[in-house]
Amino acid sequence: MNLNKVFILGNVTRDPEVRALPSGQQVTSFGIATNRFYTDQSGQKKQDVEFHNIVCFGKLADISSRYLTKGSLVLIEGRIKTRNWQNSAGVKQYRTEIVADSLQLGPRRTEGTTNSGQYNKPYSTPESSPTKTEDIPIIEENAPVNFSSEEPRGDEKSDEIDVKDIPF
């Protein structure tokens, strides 16, 4: 059995480019950046960025062209596809893309905020009453995890799982 399934959550790196196939079906393509935070052997925090090419067809192309802009947070579910062609010099070129099967829009960004991770609640408008902005947490590998806001009392048994007890 084979499986070609991709889930990508990241920020759009360029506004979607809209095209049409000869059949008239709408196609959009855009990029997404995903970040990975980790600590290297010397103890310094590092960040890796990966860039992904996304292609949407039909209704997803229409939605992505209307609602996605550079910096938008989006979750894409799809499959990996590698295309090849010969350029004008006769050299064979390759491009690996993610063909979207579904997408989920992230919360809208507030006017005037940078890419620092501050977002408004989805579908709120800047004219509405002051809204609470929430920071999207950055989850790092090997970071201590606290699932509970309450501290266990001495007489109660803790149901909290210690990350050190997980075998992988």
C-alpha positions as CSV (number, residue, x, y, z in Angstrom):
1,M,0.0,0.0,0.0
2,N,1.3,3.5,-0.9
3,L,0.5,6.8,0.6
4,N,1.2,10.3,-0.7
5,K,-0.3,12.7,1.9
6,V,1.0,16.1,3.1
7,F,-0.1,18.5,5.8
8,I,1.6,21.9,5.8
9,L,1.0,24.7,8.2
10,G,2.8,27.9,7.5
11,N,2.8,31.5,6.2
12,V,2.2,32.4,2.5
13,T,5.4,33.8,1.0
14,R,3.9,35.5,-2.1
15,D,0.4,36.4,-3.2
16,P,-1.3,33.6,-5.2
17,E,-0.7,33.8,-9.0
18,V,-4.0,33.1,-10.8
19,R,-4.0,31.3,-14.2
20,A,-6.5,29.3,-16.2
21,L,-6.1,25.9,-17.9
22,P,-7.2,25.6,-21.6
23,S,-10.3,23.9,-20.2
24,G,-11.1,27.1,-18.3
25,Q,-10.5,25.7,-14.9
26,Q,-8.8,28.2,-12.5
27,V,-5.4,27.4,-11.1
28,T,-3.4,29.3,-8.4
29,S,0.1,28.8,-7.3
30,F,1.9,30.3,-4.3
31,G,4.6,29.6,-1.7
32,I,4.5,28.7,1.9
33,A,7.3,28.9,4.5
34,T,7.5,26.5,7.4
35,N,9.8,27.0,10.4
36,R,11.5,24.6,12.6
37,F,13.1,25.7,15.9
38,Y,15.7,23.6,17.7
39,T,18.7,23.8,20.0
40,D,22.1,22.8,18.5
41,Q,24.8,20.8,20.3
42,S,26.4,24.0,21.7
43,G,23.0,25.1,23.3
44,Q,22.2,27.9,20.8
45,K,18.7,28.2,19.5
46,K,18.5,27.8,15.8
47,Q,15.7,28.1,13.2
48,D,15.4,26.3,9.9
49,V,13.0,27.5,7.2
50,E,11.6,25.4,4.4
51,F,9.9,26.8,1.3
52,H,7.1,24.8,-0.4
53,N,5.4,25.4,-3.7
54,I,1.6,25.0,-3.6
55,V,-0.9,24.5,-6.5
56,C,-4.7,24.8,-6.1
57,F,-7.3,23.9,-8.7
58,G,-11.0,24.8,-9.2
59,K,-12.8,26.0,-6.1
60,L,-9.7,25.9,-3.9
61,A,-8.0,28.1,-6.5
62,D,-10.8,30.6,-6.3
63,I,-10.8,30.6,-2.4
64,S,-7.0,31.0,-2.3
65,S,-6.9,33.8,-4.8
66,R,-9.6,35.7,-2.8
67,Y,-8.5,35.2,0.8
68,L,-4.7,34.5,0.8
69,T,-2.1,37.2,0.8
70,K,1.6,37.3,1.6
71,G,2.0,36.6,5.4
72,S,-1.4,34.7,5.8
73,L,-1.4,31.6,8.0
74,V,-2.8,28.6,6.2
75,L,-3.1,24.8,6.6
76,I,-2.8,22.9,3.4
77,E,-3.7,19.2,3.0
78,G,-2.6,17.6,-0.3
79,R,-0.2,15.4,-2.2
80,I,3.4,15.8,-3.5
81,K,3.8,16.0,-7.3
82,T,7.0,16.5,-9.3
83,R,6.7,18.0,-12.7
84,N,9.4,18.0,-15.4
85,W,9.9,19.9,-18.7
86,Q,12.6,21.0,-21.1
87,N,13.4,24.7,-21.0
88,S,14.2,26.8,-24.1
89,A,17.9,25.7,-23.9
90,G,16.9,22.0,-24.0
91,V,17.8,21.4,-20.4
92,K,15.4,19.2,-18.4
93,Q,14.0,21.0,-15.3
94,Y,12.1,19.7,-12.3
95,R,9.7,21.3,-9.8
96,T,8.3,19.6,-6.8
97,E,4.9,21.0,-5.7
98,I,2.1,20.2,-3.2
99,V,-1.2,19.8,-5.0
100,A,-3.8,21.0,-2.5
101,D,-6.8,18.8,-1.7
102,S,-8.1,21.1,1.0
103,L,-7.1,24.3,2.8
104,Q,-8.0,25.9,6.1
105,L,-7.5,29.6,6.5
106,G,-5.8,30.9,9.6
107,P,-7.0,33.8,11.6
108,R,-6.9,37.2,9.9
109,R,-4.0,39.5,10.8
110,T,-4.7,42.8,12.5
111,E,-3.9,45.9,10.5
112,G,-0.5,47.3,11.4
113,T,0.9,44.1,12.9
114,T,4.1,42.6,11.6
115,N,4.8,38.9,11.2
116,S,5.4,38.6,14.9
117,G,2.5,36.2,15.3
118,Q,-0.2,38.5,16.6
119,Y,-3.5,37.7,15.1
120,N,-7.1,38.8,15.6
121,K,-9.9,36.3,16.0
122,P,-11.1,35.0,12.6
123,Y,-13.5,37.2,10.7
124,S,-13.2,40.2,13.0
125,T,-13.0,43.6,11.5
126,P,-10.6,46.4,12.4
127,E,-13.6,48.8,12.9
128,S,-15.2,46.6,15.6
129,S,-14.6,47.1,19.3
130,P,-11.1,46.5,20.6
131,T,-10.3,42.8,20.1
132,K,-7.9,40.7,22.1
133,T,-4.9,39.7,20.1
134,E,-3.4,36.3,20.8
135,D,0.2,35.2,20.4
136,I,0.6,31.9,18.5
137,P,3.0,29.9,20.6
138,I,6.2,28.6,19.1
139,I,6.7,25.0,20.2
140,E,10.3,23.9,20.2
141,E,11.7,20.4,20.2
142,N,12.9,19.2,23.6
143,A,11.1,22.0,25.4
144,P,9.4,21.2,28.7
145,V,5.7,20.8,28.2
146,N,3.1,21.9,30.7
147,F,-0.4,20.6,29.8
148,S,-2.1,21.8,33.0
149,S,-2.5,25.3,34.4
150,E,-3.2,23.9,37.9
151,E,-0.4,22.6,40.1
152,P,-1.2,19.2,41.6
153,R,-1.8,19.3,45.4
154,G,0.3,17.1,47.6
155,D,-2.6,14.8,48.5
156,E,-3.7,14.3,44.9
157,K,-2.1,12.0,42.4
158,S,-0.9,13.8,39.3
159,D,-2.3,12.6,35.9
160,E,0.3,14.7,34.1
161,I,2.6,12.8,31.8
162,D,6.3,13.7,32.1
163,V,8.0,14.2,28.8
164,K,11.0,12.3,30.0
165,D,8.9,9.2,30.4
166,I,8.1,9.0,26.7
167,P,10.4,6.4,25.1
168,F,11.0,8.3,21.8
